[in-house]
Amino acid sequence: MTFEQADAKKFAIYHTIYTAANIFQRFDWNERVDSALDNVSAGAYFMYDNGKIVGGFTMKENCVNYPFIVAPFDNRRVFWRAVLDFASENNASEGAENTDGGEKNNGIFLNQIPEADALVLTTNFGANLRWSKRKMLRPTEEFAPVEDDDFFYEALEISDINEIVSAVYEAHASGHTASFWQPDVNAIKKSLEKRFDIFGQTSSLHMGSIVRAVRNNKIAGVCIAGIYPGEKFANLHQVAVRPAFRRRGIATAMIQKAITEATAATPVMTVGVLVDNPSVGLYSRLGFKPGSIYSELLYYNAT
């Protein structure tokens, strides 16, 4: 197998056609191609076998992304052996941040990997599965959420960022994500400030909200939602409820409010959910349809 730097446009077209799964549930051809094109800046490569393209991927520092195999070639084990060897030999990084902004690592991060490929990587190459997610989506529409008189809703304001971070941290520390990721206040703040900025750029930050308790004005729940630049659909980035306020319908009401607020701007609301997160049941009950599973893995070269 040999590798060559790929032409960006050609790579985007090949990826759109041959990727193993439409993991982000995009239905418009131009949107899918443009999305792939946006990621080619990371460095796109074609894999050749006897002069014919049999696959491709992107690589930036120590992160491999956007893999695909070109028919009729169908040997995923051979494909990934070659990709992992190439990535290990060409990893110039002395440690890069993983995709959630956490610790630096000298292994090879394999990001947004379709389910069929993740199985090959874990079974044949001993890659460590960090998490698996799936995109869920539903049409936007206007709801009349059932609201509890013990709580009231406010718009997201950057002036409340420290209090919002505290609420999200507490929710994560006692929630499902704590089973595989140790919540970090600084990482959470960095991520939330980024969404405030991005959703501010698209004038869609109003889709989110915070919920406060009447008795003490304390934040009980946080919903961060909006539209990413270049995207057509809205996204629920964060839905968090402090443990003391759970099972009061707060998450349901915040999600319904976000869907309602998004109706004027987009026909669809999306959310990325860990496959084993109990919240999958909540989203399903609210009409969200699950898409294909994708994963992040970490690979260490044993040689």
Secondary structure, DSSP 8 states (H G I E B T S, - for coil): -EEEE--HHHHHHHHHHH-S--TT----HHHHHHHHHHHGGG-EEEEEETTEEEEEEEEETTEEEEEEE-TT---HHHHHHHHHHHHHHT---S-EE-TTS--EESSEEEEEEEHHHHHHHHHHH--EEEEEEEEEEEE---------TTEEEE---GGGHHHHHHHHHHHHHTSGGGGT----HHHHHHHHHHHHHHHHHTT-GGG-EEEEETTT--EEEEEEEE--TT-SSEEEEEEEE-GGGTTSSHHHHHHHHHHHHHTTT-SEEEEEEETT-THHHHHHHTT-EEEEEEEEEEE----
